[in-house]
Amino acid sequence: MSNASRRAKGAAKELGGRITRRVGQAVRSDRLQAEGRATELAGRDEKELAKASERVKGAIEETAGEIQRRAGRLLDDEEMEGKGLVRKATGRVRRKANE
């Protein structure tokens, strides 16, 4: 399962929990409110875990890009250096998009 689908699944679970909690409030059921809140929090955790995973992947890609850039500079290889810059930027975007 991809991180995007995990994130969507978590968001759906969070929304379902919120709805259940509100129904519990409307019918004055402590049990439904508690179940809804638990589901809502579980969904939020799933969503945050997927985002954290993407941030880690972005940081790794950013670091690998920096290493590739420096190796290109050391070897006087402009193509390698350029690819490293692109890889680093891609990792930074991935990391920032999941903050």
Buried (B, 14 or more C-beta within 10 A) or exposed (E): EEBEEBBBBBBEBBEBBBEBBEBBEEEEBEEBBEBBBEBBEBBBEBBEBBBEBBBEBBBEBBEBBBEBBEEBEEEEBEEBBEBBBEBBEBBBEBBEEBE
